Amino acid sequence: MATRQQIAQALISRHGTTYAEEAGIRLCDAPSPLYQLLVLSTLLSARIGADIAVAAARELFRAGYRTPAAMRDASWQDRVDALGRGHYRRYDERTSTMLGAGADLVLERWKGDLRRLHAEAGDAGEVAKLLQLVPGIGPTGASIFCREVQGVWTDLAPYVDNRTAKGAEAVGLPSSPGELSKLAGETDLPRLVAGCVRASLSKDIAADVRG
């Protein structure tokens, strides 16, 4: 039977790729990658497969829509077409509208720089509330953003939402933020959280890491 530390390391090494990494986002505390994470969180919020959401994000970024200004200036149809190339077809028209409106809000309220949102917020709960002002971002999208950004906005860590806790329990790990943080170490917490999220979505992953 694997120990908790062994399970945590297996999750990190085998299943700890974050959604941001999958989408080709080099996440750091800078306006463009933070905005790209917001776009990805919007796409992942829909009732659609994560692989399709990630593919759609990659197509949007490949088309050059990596900043709120670029997203705003793209035509509605151009955004629809990029989403379609990522097979994000079920929600493409509605999502194109939301991405345009969200870009407008980020530009108007935070001058295109989500670091201003971070500075405005007092804690992770407030960050999540402010994120939900963005069209297309609800509690699920806000949680996705906070899970992934905590490695950059370290004052949010350890951030563990219900999805992460469910996955942790499925593989025999503690679900408390403090205990998970100890198992991960500071630098690997976003990856352990990502692994827990994936374990919550796949029984195969749970079986793989428990040995």
NORURSUL-V955750 format. One record per pair of residues at least 4 apart in sequence whose C-alpha atoms are under 6 Angstrom apart, sorted by the first residue. I is the first residue (numbers start at 1). J is the second residue. Records with the same first field share a line. If there is no record, write none. Layout:
I=J, J
This chain:
2=6, 210
7=209
10=14, 209
11=15, 16, 195
12=16, 191, 192
15=195
16=191, 192, 194, 195
18=194
20=25
21=25
23=54, 58
27=33
28=152
31=113
32=67
36=66
40=57
41=141, 144, 145
42=136, 137, 141
43=53
44=53
45=140, 141
55=86
56=83, 86
58=62
59=82
60=65, 82
61=65, 66
65=70, 71
68=72, 103
72=100, 103
79=96
80=92, 93, 96
83=88, 92
84=88, 89
88=92
91=95
92=96
98=102, 135, 136
102=134, 135
105=109
106=110, 112
107=111, 112
110=116
121=126, 127
124=156
128=142
131=142
132=137, 138
137=141
143=147
145=149
146=150
147=159
148=190
149=153
150=154, 156, 157
158=177
160=164, 177
163=197
164=193, 196, 197
165=175
166=200
167=196, 197, 199, 200
168=173, 175, 196
169=173
171=206
181=185, 189
184=188, 189
199=205, 206
